[in-house]
């Protein structure tokens, strides 16, 4: 069972990613010690948000 650990918390923002894929940023952040990720998407449909969240979930170590 995973323990809730908000020690280093990342909130994504495509506008601040300078063209880099959010997946890449999250992967690098996790490698650097991020313990929790919040996907923030203000300008997309619900289905696009869910798809992006599933993609991120699948690329992160569990």
C-alpha positions, 0 to 999 in steps of 0.5 A: 500500500502506498503512503500519501507523501506530499514532501515534494509536490508538483503541479503541472502547467502546459503554459509554463512547460516551454513546449516540452511534453508534460509527460517528460517534465513529470518523468524528470521531476519524479526522477528528481525526487517529486513525491506527488503530481497534480495534473492541472489543465485549464483549457481541455475537454474532460475526455482529453484530461482523463486521457492525459491523466491515464498517460501520466499514470502509466508512465510513472513508477508505482 
